[in-house]
C-alpha cells in the first residue's frame, strides 16, 4: 500500500526525522511537507531535499493562500496513492514562548484546526496530532507507573502562571481531533510527548542540548533554581517519530483518543548535567542556578502502557546512547 504523507513543520525537530523514517530505500511512499523556518532550517532535510519522493514548500501554516495551494497540491498528488496521512508537527514549542499567549495560540490552536479541516476536505484517511505532556501541568507524576491518558487533569490557572496557556491550547486540539473522529470524518489521535530531544537540534534551547552547548561554549551551565528539585524522563527524537508512524499504521488505535509517548528512565536535572559533563571529559563541572520558572512540575513521569498495548512501539534509544550522539554532534560543530 502506497502512502502520501502531508506534514506541517517538516523541517522542525519531529518533522525532519519523520522524513528519514518514512523515505527508506525501499519505500514507495511520498511526502508533501512545508515549513516557515520559525525555529528550523532547510539544512535539517538537506540529505533528503533532492529525493524525488519529497516535495518541500516554504509555506506558513497561518497563511491561508499558501495553505490553499498546498491543499490543491495534495489533491493533485493523492490520486496516485492508496492512503493519505496528515501529520501536524507545526508548533511553537520552546519554553521561552510558553508564557506568551498570542505567540502560541495562532499556530498551535487555530493552525492545527485549519490543517485538520484541510485533511478532511482532501479526503485524508488519517490525522496525527502532536500534542504535549504539558497538559498534565503540576500533576505530571504518580507512584503507579506514571500518569495515564485517562487521569483527570488539574491545571494551574492564570493567577498562577501564564505558562498554562500553552498547555490549554494543546489540550484544545485534542478535542478537535476527537470530535472529527467521533463524527466519522477521519481517523486519528493525539500524542502527548514528554521532553523530546534530538542530536541535531538547530537551536540548543531544550535542556539537553542547552547543557551540552553551555559546557562547550562557557565551560559551565546556568540552570533555573527549579533544577535543584526537578526530575524528568527524556525521549529521543528517533523514538518519538517511530511512535507517530506506529500509530499511523494501527487503524484500531486511531479512535480520536490520546497516547502518552515517553520513557521510564527518570533522572534529576542536576544528575543530567553531571552526566553530560562526565561524557564531555569535564571532571568538576560548574553548575550555577539563576531564575525561577512558575508552574514547573517537580517530576514528569508518564505511563506508556496504552501505546505499548495497542501498537508494537517501544523506545529503543537509551538516555546513555542518546547523550553520546548529542555530545558527538555538538562537539563536531
C-alpha positions in Angstrom: 0.0 0.0 0.0 1.5 3.3 -1.1 1.0 6.3 1.3 1.0 10.0 0.8 2.1 12.0 3.8 1.2 15.7 4.3 3.4 17.1 7.0 3.4 20.5 8.6 6.6 21.8 10.3 8.5 19.3 8.2 12.0 20.8 8.9 11.4 21.0 12.7 12.7 18.5 15.2 9.9 16.0 14.7 9.2 16.6 11.0 12.7 16.2 9.6 13.2 12.9 11.4 9.9 11.6 10.1 11.1 12.3 6.6 14.1 9.9 7.2 12.0 7.2 8.8 9.3 7.4 6.0 11.6 7.6 3.0 13.6 4.4 3.5 15.5 3.0 0.5 12.7 0.6 -0.4 9.7 2.9 0.3 7.2 3.8 -2.4 5.6 6.5 -0.1 5.8 10.2 -0.8 5.9 13.3 1.4 4.5 16.8 0.8 5.8 19.0 3.5 6.1 22.6 4.4 7.7 24.9 7.0 8.2 28.6 7.5 11.6 28.1 9.3 10.3 29.7 12.5 12.7 27.5 14.5 14.4 25.4 11.9 16.2 25.4 8.6 16.2 23.7 5.2 19.5 22.2 6.4 17.7 19.7 8.6 16.4 17.9 5.5 19.4 18.5 3.2 20.0 14.8 3.0 16.5 14.3 1.5 15.8 17.5 -0.3 16.7 16.1 -3.7 14.8 12.9 -3.2 12.0 12.8 -5.8 9.7 11.3 -3.2 9.9 14.5 -1.1 8.3 17.8 -2.2 9.0 20.8 0.0 7.2 24.1 0.2 8.4 27.2 2.2 4.8 27.9 3.5 3.4 29.2 6.7 0.6 27.3 8.4 -1.1 30.6 9.2 -1.0 31.9 5.6 -4.4 30.9 4.1 -3.4 31.5 0.5 -0.3 29.2 0.8 -2.4 26.6 2.6 -4.9 26.7 -0.3 -2.0 26.0 -2.7 -0.8 23.2 -0.5 -4.3 21.6 -0.3 -4.6 21.7 -4.1 -1.2 20.0 -4.4 -2.3 17.3 -2.0 -5.4 16.7 -4.0 -3.5 16.5 -7.3 -1.0 14.0 -5.9 -3.4 11.9 -3.9 -4.9 10.1 -6.9 -1.8 8.0 -7.2 -1.8 6.7 -3.6 -3.8 4.3 -1.6 -3.8 6.3 1.7 -3.4 9.9 2.7 -2.0 10.7 6.1 -1.7 14.1 7.6 0.7 14.7 10.5 0.7 18.1 12.2 4.2 18.8 13.6 3.9 22.6 13.3 4.0 24.1 16.8 5.5 26.9 18.9 7.3 24.7 21.4 10.3 26.3 23.0 9.8 27.1 26.7 10.6 30.8 26.1 7.3 31.1 24.3 5.2 29.2 26.9 4.3 32.4 28.8 3.2 34.4 25.7 -0.4 33.6 24.9 -0.6 35.1 21.5 2.7 33.6 20.2 1.4 30.1 20.7 -2.4 30.4 20.0 -2.4 31.1 16.3 -0.1 28.2 15.2 -0.9 25.7 18.0 -4.6 26.0 18.1 -6.1 27.8 15.0 -3.4 26.4 12.7 -3.9 22.8 13.9 -7.6 23.0 13.4 -7.3 24.6 9.9 -4.9 21.8 8.9 -7.3 19.2 10.3 -10.2 20.7 8.3 -7.9 20.6 5.2 -7.2 17.0 5.8 -10.9 16.2 5.9 -11.6 18.2 2.7 -8.8 16.3 0.8 -10.3 13.0 1.8 -7.4 12.1 4.0 -7.7 8.8 5.9 -5.8 9.7 9.0 -4.6 12.7 11.0 -1.9 12.5 13.7 -1.9 15.5 16.1 1.3 16.2 18.0 0.2 17.5 21.5 2.3 17.8 24.6 2.8 16.3 28.1 2.5 19.9 29.4 -1.3 19.3 29.6 -0.6 17.4 32.8 0.6 20.7 34.4 1.5 20.3 38.0 0.1 16.7 38.3 2.5 15.1 35.9 3.7 12.2 38.1 2.3 9.5 40.4 3.5 6.3 42.1 1.6 3.9 39.9 4.0 3.9 36.9 3.2 7.5 35.8 0.2 9.5 34.8 -2.2 7.9 32.3 -4.1 9.5 29.5 -7.4 8.8 31.3 -6.3 10.6 34.5 -8.2 13.8 35.3 -6.2 17.0 34.7 -5.6 19.6 37.3 -4.0 22.7 35.8 -2.5 25.9 37.0 -4.7 28.9 36.2 -4.0 32.4 35.1 -3.5 33.6 38.7 -0.6 31.0 39.0 1.1 31.3 35.7 0.6 32.2 32.0 2.6 29.1 31.1 -0.6 27.1 31.3 -2.0 28.9 28.2 0.3 26.8 26.1 -0.9 23.5 27.6 -4.6 24.6 27.4 -4.1 25.4 23.7 -2.7 22.0 23.0 -5.4 20.3 25.1 -8.0 22.1 22.9 -6.5 20.5 19.8 -7.1 17.1 21.3 -10.8 17.9 21.5 -10.8 18.9 17.8 -9.4 15.6 16.6 -11.7 13.6 19.0 -14.7 15.4 17.6 -13.7 14.8 14.0 -13.2 11.0 14.7 -16.4 10.7 16.7 -18.3 12.2 13.8 -16.8 9.8 11.2 -14.9 12.5 9.3 -11.4 10.9 9.7 -9.3 8.5 11.8 -6.8 9.9 14.1 -5.3 10.5 17.5 -3.2 12.9 19.6 0.2 12.2 21.1 1.5 13.7 24.3 5.3 13.7 24.0 7.4 14.0 27.1 10.7 16.1 26.9 11.8 15.2 23.4 15.4 15.9 22.5 17.4 15.5 19.2 21.1 15.0 18.4 20.9 17.8 15.8 18.5 20.4 17.3 19.3 23.6 15.4 18.8 25.9 18.3 20.1 24.4 21.6 17.2 25.6 23.8 15.8 22.3 25.1 17.5 21.2 28.3 19.9 18.5 26.9 21.4 20.5 24.0 21.4 23.6 26.2 23.5 21.8 28.9 25.9 20.4 26.3 26.3 23.7 24.4 26.7 25.7 27.7 29.6 23.4 28.8 31.1 23.7 25.3 30.8 27.4 24.9 31.1 28.7 28.5 32.7 26.0 30.5 29.7 25.9 32.8 26.0 25.7 32.8 23.4 28.0 34.4 20.2 26.3 35.4 17.0 27.6 36.8 16.5 27.2 40.6 13.8 24.7 39.8 16.5 22.3 38.7 17.5 21.8 42.4 14.4 19.6 42.7 13.3 18.7 39.2 13.4 15.2 37.7 12.4 14.2 34.2 12.4 11.4 31.6 13.8 12.2 28.2 12.6 10.9 24.9 14.9 10.7 21.9 13.6 12.1 18.7 14.0 8.8 16.9 11.6 7.2 19.3 9.1 10.0 19.3 8.9 9.7 15.5 8.7 6.0 15.4 5.7 6.3 17.8 4.0 8.6 15.3 4.4 6.1 12.5 3.4 3.1 14.7 0.1 4.8 15.5 -0.4 5.9 11.9 -0.1 2.2 10.9 -2.5 1.0 13.6 -6.1 1.7 12.4 -7.6 0.2 15.5 -5.7 2.7 17.6 -6.9 5.8 15.8 -10.1 6.3 17.8 -9.6 10.0 18.5 -8.0 9.5 21.9 -4.7 10.4 23.3 -1.4 8.5 23.7 1.5 9.2 26.0 4.9 8.7 24.4 7.8 8.7 26.8 10.5 6.6 28.5 10.8 5.5 32.1 14.5 6.5 32.6 13.9 9.2 35.2 16.9 11.4 36.1 17.3 14.6 38.1 18.3 17.7 36.1 21.4 18.1 38.2 22.5 14.5 37.6 21.8 15.0 33.9 24.1 18.0 33.8 26.8 16.0 35.7 26.4 13.0 33.3 26.8 15.3 30.3 29.9 16.8 31.8 31.4 13.5 32.5 30.8 12.3 29.0 32.5 15.5 27.8 35.6 14.9 29.9 34.8 17.6 32.5 35.7 16.3 35.9 34.4 19.1 38.1 31.5 20.8 36.3 30.5 24.3 37.3 26.7 24.3 37.8 25.1 27.6 38.7 21.4 28.4 39.4 19.6 31.6 38.5 16.0 32.4 37.9 12.8 30.6 38.6 10.0 29.2 36.4 6.4 29.3 37.7 4.2 26.3 37.5 7.0 23.9 36.7 6.2 20.4 37.9 8.8 18.8 40.1 8.6 15.5 38.3 7.2 14.3 35.0 6.6 10.6 34.6 4.1 9.3 32.0 2.6 5.8 31.7 3.1 4.4 28.2 1.0 1.3 28.8 -1.7 2.4 26.3 0.6 2.8 23.2 2.6 -0.3 24.1 -0.6 -2.3 24.3 -2.2 -1.0 21.1 0.9 -1.0 18.9 4.3 -2.6 18.8 6.1 0.6 19.8 8.7 0.9 22.5 11.6 3.2 22.9 14.9 1.8 21.6 17.4 4.7 22.3 18.6 4.8 25.8 19.5 8.0 27.5 23.1 6.9 27.6 23.2 6.3 23.9 21.2 9.5 23.1 23.5 11.7 25.1 26.6 10.2 23.4 25.0 11.1 20.0 24.1 14.6 21.1 27.6 15.3 22.5 29.4 13.9 19.5 27.3 16.1 17.2 27.7 19.3 19.2 31.4 18.9 19.7 31.8 18.3 16.0 30.3 21.7 15.3 
